[in-house]
Amino acid sequence: MTRTLPFSRPALLALIAIALCGGARAQPQAAPVFTPEQLRADLRFVQDAVASTHPDPGFSADTEQLRQTYQRIDAQLNKPMTRDEAWRLMATLNPVYADAHMALTQPDAAGQSAAFLAGGGGFFPYEVVADAQGGLTIRAELGGAASALGGVRIERINGVPARRIVAELLERCHGDTAAFRADLLSTRWPFLYWKMYGDVPAFDLLTADGRQLRAAAGGAMPAYLAGSSQFARQFRFELLPGGAALLTVNTFYWPDKKQFTDFTERAFARLREAKVKTLLIDVRANGGGNDDMWMDGILRYIADKPYRWASTYKKKVVKGRESATEALGDVIDGTIDRWVPPQPDDPLHFGGATYVLVGRNTYSSAILFSNVVQDFGFAKVAGAAGTARARQSGGTQNFVLPGSGLTLGVPRLIFQRPSGAATPALVRPDLLLPDSPYDSGELVEAVLKSL
């Protein structure tokens, strides 16, 4: 747990001086610097990649605002910059793109973070909850451990209004809506704060209740990066009281698909053995992955009628996917006519009540999954009102900017949900219930109480 102390400005200045001048922190290597010509070439690369990949940028972005943003960035590429400085400028495209599949981001956040910590650096000492209006509260200790300060609102950080800091970071976050971008900022706060403001050794925090706290930078890995490669952190199954069970699936991407399908097979076998009547499938932290993961690992056990994952699509034919009937650069509208048959005779088929829990971090393939179970009646969707589109882009192509090394994602597909319904535009659960960012168990309890 991070230690917080009564505020003392002279002591803080002494602490910072020691941290900066002493041997505790390794001297960072000078970051590579890129010329204006290299950075302008990067910006042209971005524009060309979007033009050659996206079937319809106007699906999410205001095209005139996008044009003006490109011009504004180009005008400011007039001096050498480090990669972080280039990101601070170019990432202002992200809110304009208004699609979490379309973003300029830092490469290898986990690798960068590990190297930063190994070199003696430290992150903002708390996991937080930020909102689109600029509010900022402490959620947990850095890394995710419970904090005695959970729920405490921060008004100032090192003398700077927290609202200003939140606003500056939101201007560089990607996502479908302002609320979605605030949720993403909440999740990635320690990393993005570092990329925006550099290595800060200590923090003065002024809270809304008048407390003045001091905390050193934290040496743990941010929670969203910690454990991402550990199977047990991503996938869990537990029996609950009252004939219920909870299956948590935090990603639909896993390098060993068989490990995942073996896990879900065991989970559904336990459902049968324990005579479970109600299954909750939690995808609130699931940012997507591969559709065949949920088709083969979950829907094979709960689908009771043929289904398709979407109704129509729009796609751009990109390099390597052209054919005799589809030329490079073509934009094609089509209908998805592949229907997946159910397997009701599978001995592990589950016919009880099923609820899919969605939340602030449900995205991409996880939204396609929730669309399917909702449109075909395989499960009820439960959670708070959505902040992401039900109509999803996909087939994201990833690029590395040739100068700065920043990464760019651009989707080549747009899917309409299976029912074809255009509304509601955002994910909307069948069962609307509050979802506390401080206690993930509250939604589980609320669903069970609602039965």
N, C-alpha and C positions, 0 to 999 in steps of 0.2 A: 504494500500500500504506500502511496506517496505521502510523505510527511509534510504537513502544512503548519506554518509557524506564524505568530503575530507579526504584523508588518513592521519592518524597520528599514528605512531607506538607506542609511549609511551602511548597515550590515549587508544589505543587498548589493550595494555598489562594491563593497569589498569582496563579496562572494563572486560577483561577475569578474572582477579584476583577477582574482585567483584562478578562476576557471579559464580565462582567456590567456593568462600569462604563464600559468603553472604547467606542470608536466602531466596533469590528469587528462588533458585533451591533446591528441595528436594534431600536429599542424596539417591542415588539409592540403592536398595537392592542388595546384592551380588548375581551375577548370578550363578546358579548351575554349577558345574564342573564335567566333565565326564572323566573316566579313559581311558587310551589307549586301555584296553581290551574291554570296552564298545563301543568305537568308531570303533575298528576293527570289532566287531560284527555287528555294523551298516553297515559298508562297505560290509561285507559278505551278510547282509540282502538285500542291494541294488542289488548286483549281482544276488542273488537268485531270487529276485522279477522280475528283467528284464528277466532272463532266463525262468521263469515259466509263464510269461505273454505276452511278445512281440512275435508276429509271425515271425518277421524277423528284428532284430536290424540293419542289414546291409542295410535296406531300407533307413536309413538316416545317420547312423554312419559308419565311417571307423573302422572295427572291430579290426584291429591291433592297431590303435591309441587308441581305447577304452581300449584294454588290457593293453597297456603301461600306460595309465592314471590311471587305477585301481592300478597298481603296484606302480606308483609314489605316489599316495595318501596313500597307505598302509605304505610305507616307512616313511612317515611323521607323522603317527599317533603314535608318540613315547613319548607324554607328555600329561598331562591332558589338556582339553580344555573346554571352555564354548560352549554353543550352537552356538553363533555367530562365534566363532573361528572355530568350526567344519564346519559351513556353508561356511566360506571363503575358506576352503580347499576343501570340497567335492563338492561344486558348480562348481568347475573347470571342472567337468564332463559335465556340461550343454552344452557348445559349441560343445563338441565332440558328444554328442547325436544328435545334429543338428535337433531337432524336438521340437516344442513348447508344444507338448503333453507329452514330456518326460523330466522331470526336477526335480531337488532337490531344494526345496524352503523353505522359512521360513513359519511356520504355522501362520494362522490368522493374516495377515498383518494389517487388520483394527483394530483388538483388541489390538495388540501390539502397534500400533501407538497411539491409544486413551490413553492407559495406559502411554505411554512415555510422551505425552503432559500433562496428568493429574499430572504426577510427576515433572513437571517443565522443561521437555526437550523441544528441538526445532529442527526443520528440516532446511536443506538448504533453504534459503529464496526465491528461485525462482523455477518455473517450467522451464525446459530447453529443448533444442533440441540438441541431440548428434548425431554424424555421425560415420560411421565405420572407418574413417580416424583419429578420435580423436578430431574433431572439437566440440566446445561447445558454444551455444548461449543461451541467455535468451529469453524465450517465454512469460512468464507471471509472476505475483506475485505468491508466494506459495498459492495454493488453486484455482488458475485459473483466478483471477481478472487481468484485463489489466494492463500492466506495461509500464511506460515511457521508460524503458530500453529494451523493446521488440526488438529483432534482434541484440542486442549488443553482440559481441563475447568476451568470457572470455578466457584469456591466462593463468592466474595463480589463484589458490585458496590457501590462506594462505601460499604463497610462493612456492607452488608445481605446476609444469606445469599441466595445465588442460588436456593436451594430455595424460599424464601419468595416471591421475585419471580415465579418460574415458577408457583407455586401461585396467586398473586393474579391473574396473567394468564389461567391456565387457567380460573379461575372466570368468565371473561368471553368465552371462545372458544366457537364453535359447532361442531357436528359430531356424527356418529352415535355415536361411542364415545370413551372417554377417550384412547385411543391416536390416534384421528383428530384430536382437538382438539390434542393435543401436536404432531402433524405440521403442523397449520395454524398453530399458534403459532410453530413453527420457521420456517415460510415468511414469516410476517408480523411477526416479532419487532421489527424496528426501528420500524415504524409503531405497533404496539400498545404498545411500551415508551413511546414519546413520548405517546400518548394517555392512558396510565395515570399517568405520572410527570412529564409536562411537559418543558420544554426544559432539558436537562442539558448544560452546555458541556464537561464533561470527566469521565472515568471512571477510578477506581481499580479494578483487577481483581486479586483474589487467586486464583491457580490452584491446582489440586490438588497440583501438584508443588512448591508453596511459593514460586513466583515472584510478585512484586508488580509489576504493570505499570500504567503510566499511558498513557491515550490520549485525545486530544481527540475531541469529537463529529465524526462524518463528514459531509462535504458532498455525498456521492453519493446518488442515488435508490436506495431499497431494491431488491434484485434482482427481487422478484416484480412490481414496478411498472415497472421499466426495460425498454423494448423491447416492451411488451405490444401496441403498435400497429404494430410492424414485422413485415412478413410473413416475412422471412428468419429472424427470431428465433423465430417460432411454427411454421414448417413447413420441414423439411429432408429431403433425400434424399441418400444416399451409398452407393456401391458398396463392399463390404468384401471382404477376401481370401477365397479358398475358395469362390467362387460364391455369395456372400451379399450382401444389401443391407439397409440400415436406412432406414426411413421414419419420421420423427419428426413427430408431430402433437400440438402442445401445447394445442390448443383445437379444439372443434367449433363455435365461434362466429367468424364473420368477416363483416364487412359486405358484402364482394364475394364471393358464393359462387362465381361463375364463375372468379375468380382462383384459388380453391382447387381447383376441379374441373379447371381447365386444368393446374395444378401436378401433381395426382395422375395425370392422363392422361399427362403427360410422364414421370412417374416410372415408370409401368407400361410405357410404351414403351421406356424404358431397360432395364427388367428383361428384356424380350423380346430387345432387341438384345445385351445382355451375357450372355444365356443363364443368368440367375440361377436357382439351384435353391432357395435358402432366403431368405425375406423375413421380417424382423423389423419389426413396427409398434409404435413406442414411444408409448404414451399415459400414461406415468407422471406427467407434469406436466399432464395434460389434465383440467380441472375441469368439462368438459361444454360444452353449447351446443345446437345443433339437430341432431336425428336425421337429417334429410335430407342433412346434410353427409357422414356416414359411409356412408349408404345409396348416395348418388350418386357419392361420391368414392372409396370404398374397396370396399364390398361388391359393387358391380357388376362388379368385376374378380376377386373371389375366391369369391363364392357359387356353389355348384353344385347347390343345391336351393331350393325355395321356403322363405321364412322370414317370421317376424313378430317384431316387436321386444319383445313381451311377450305373456302369455297372457290375463290378466284385469286389470281395473282397478276402482278405486273412485274416484268423482269427486263433487265438490260443484258444483252449478250456481250459478255466480256471475253477478253483474250483467253484462248484455251477452251472455250465453251461454244465456239461457233460450229456450224454444221452446214450441210447442203441446203437446208431450209431456213436456217437462222444465221444471218450474217453478223459479223462483228459490228457492234454499235446499235443493232436493232433494239427497239423497245417493243415488247410483246405482251399483250393481254391474253390471259387464258383461264380456263376452268380446271380445277383439280378434280379429275374423274376417277382417281384411285381410292377405293373404299377398303378399309381394313376390316376383315371379318372378325366377329367375336369368337371367343372360345368358351362358351358356357358349360361344356362338358369337362373342362379341366377340373380335376379333383380339388384343386386349390381355389376354384372360383369363389369369390366373396360376394354374397348377395345381401349383406346387411346394409345398414345406413352408412353412407360415406360422405365425409365433409373434407373439402380441400381448403386449407387456410392460406390466404394470400395476404400480402402486406407491402410495406414500403420498399422492399428490395426485390419483389417478384418481377421478373422481366424476361423478355425474349421467348425462348422455348417454354419457359415456365408459364408465360401468359398464354401461349398456344395450348398448352396442357389444360389450363383452367378454362379456356374458351371451349375446348372439346367436351370436358366433363359437364360444363354448364349447358351447352347447346344440345347435347344428346341425353342429358339427364342421368349421367353416370354418378354424379355426386352433386351436392350443394356446395357452392362456394361461399366461404365465410371470412369476414374480416372488415377492416375499415374501408371507407370509400377510396377508390383507386386514384393514383396520381400518374399512371402510365396509360398509353393507348391500348385499347383492345385490338385495334388493327395494327399489326406489327410489321416492321421492316425486317429483313433477314439476309442470309447469305453474305455476311459481312466479309469484305475483302480488306486485308491489312497491308499497309504500306509503311515503309521507313523513309522519312525525309532524307534526301541524300546529303545535305549539309549538316544540320543540327542533330540528326538521329532521332528526332521526335517521331512518334508513331501516329498514324492516321487510320481510322476505320471508316469504311464507306459501304453501305448495304447495296446489293444489286437486285433485291427482291422486295416486294410489298405484298402482304397477304391480307385478305379479308377473312373474318372469322367464319366458321363452318355454316352458321345460319344465314350468312349474307347480310345480317342486320347492320346498319350503319350507326345505330345508336343503341346504348349510350356510347359516346366516343371513348370514354375512359373505362377501365376495368371496374365493374360494379358487382360486388358480391350479392348473392341471393339473401344472405343473412348478414345484415349490417351490424357490426359490433365494434366497440372501441378496441384498439390494439396498443397497449402501453409500450413505449420504447424502453421503459425501465424494467419491465417484467414480462417476458414472453409467455409465461405460464398463465397470465390473466385471460388471454383469448381462449386458450384451451379450456379453462374452467368455465368461461362464459358460454362456449358452444355446448359443453356437456350440460350445463344448467338449463339451456334453452330447449333441450330435447323433451 
